[in-house]
């Protein structure tokens, strides 16, 4: 568990100041809970029109998501869907 916390705390998101100590602790809890119960996780965000966009990732990729974030193709935000 400490290795997981260290990985998230030393990742790109934490280094950029986007994660607090509390959010790092919660991320560790979520990864532990989800890796036991789920195979895949749907990660979503809203585009400029409020439409949900996202990716499905395997649960084992969650530590990397919390450490370094997730890339998304720019075409999701560059095309006008209004």
C-alpha positions in Angstrom: 0.0 0.0 0.0 2.9 2.4 0.8 4.4 1.7 -2.7 1.0 2.7 -4.3 0.8 5.9 -2.2 4.4 6.8 -3.1 3.7 6.2 -6.8 0.7 8.5 -6.7 2.4 11.1 -4.5 5.4 11.3 -6.9 3.4 11.3 -10.1 2.8 14.2 -12.5 -0.5 15.3 -11.0 0.8 15.5 -7.4 4.0 17.3 -8.6 1.8 19.9 -10.4 0.0 20.5 -7.1 -3.3 19.0 -8.4 -3.6 16.4 -5.6 -3.8 17.2 -1.8 -2.7 14.7 0.8 -6.3 13.9 1.4 -7.0 13.2 -2.3 -3.9 11.0 -2.5 -5.1 9.0 0.5 -8.6 8.7 -1.1 -7.0 7.6 -4.4 -5.1 4.8 -2.6 -8.4 3.7 -1.0 -10.3 3.8 -4.3 -7.6 1.8 -6.2 -7.6 -0.9 -3.4 -11.4 -1.1 -3.4 -11.8 -1.1 -7.2 -9.0 -3.5 -8.0 -10.7 -6.2 -5.9 -14.2 -5.7 -7.3 -13.9 -4.4 -10.8 -12.3 -5.4 -14.1 -12.9 -2.2 -16.0 -13.6 1.5 -15.0 -15.2 4.2 -17.2 -13.4 7.5 -16.8 -15.6 10.5 -17.9 -15.4 14.2 -18.3 -17.7 16.7 -20.0 -16.8 18.6 -23.2 -17.6 22.2 -23.8 -21.2 21.4 -24.6 -21.8 19.3 -21.5 -21.6 16.0 -23.4 -19.9 13.1 -21.5 -16.7 11.9 -23.1 -14.3 9.4 -21.8 -12.4 6.1 -21.9 -12.8 2.6 -20.4 -9.7 1.4 -18.7 -8.8 -1.8 -17.0 -8.8 -1.5 -13.2 -5.1 -2.3 -13.0 -4.4 1.0 -14.9 -5.9 3.1 -12.0 -2.7 3.7 -10.2 -1.2 5.2 -13.4 -4.3 7.3 -13.9 -4.1 8.8 -10.4 -0.3 9.3 -10.8 0.0 10.8 -14.3 -3.5 11.5 -15.5 -5.2 10.3 -18.7 -4.5 11.5 -22.3 -7.5 12.2 -24.5 -7.5 12.9 -28.3 -7.8 16.6 -28.9 -10.4 15.9 -31.6 -12.8 15.3 -28.7 -12.6 19.0 -27.8 -11.7 20.6 -31.2 -14.8 19.5 -33.2 -18.0 21.5 -32.6 -20.8 19.1 -31.7 -23.5 21.8 -31.0 
